Amino acid sequence: MTNEKYKGMAGRVAQAIKGGGEGPTVNDDVVRALASLLEETGLTEIEIEENGKRVRVAKHAGVAMAPQNYAAAPQQAAAAPIAAPSPEPVRKKGTLLTSPMVGTVYLSPQPGAAPFVKVGDAVTDGPVCIIEAMKTMNAVAATSKGRIGEIYVRDGQPVEFGEPLMLIE
């Protein structure tokens, strides 16, 4: 994100949360701007506060919220059938290698080079990827011996602490 774009967005956010009158007032453009910032940065949530007013925008993948119904619902004559819950996805057995830190994951030692590992490769020790955090490259080694069963991230993807990186079978 360029500095000019950030400054413009920061100004709109500050203007919107200052608002006027009683109670918090936030316009839709600010929420959209913060949501756009989430997408651009790969973050899952942003919270800002100014003059005692707070705006929080978060995205949670795979979570569906039911709409809130504050009015009393009319009684129905017959209960609607409840759908059976879908079965849990089948998980492969193995050791889940998770991110030890927040940063950007790289699957090869340098741009254009062959990846450290591919699905099906045997691993014992040594790096399977690199996570860049605060301009420092941190090698991530396999936590167990086996074969790479799945790779859950793509090269250059931002990751959070504890996020699954690979499955070692």
Protein Blocks (a to p, Z undefined) as FASTA:
>chain_A
ZZklmmmmmmmmmmmmnogcedjdddfklmmmmmmmmmmnopabdcddeehiacddddde
hiacddddfbdcdddfbdcddddddddddddeddddddfbdcdddfbfbehiacfbdehi
acfbdcfbdcdeehiacddddfbecddfbdcbdehiacdehiafbdcZZ
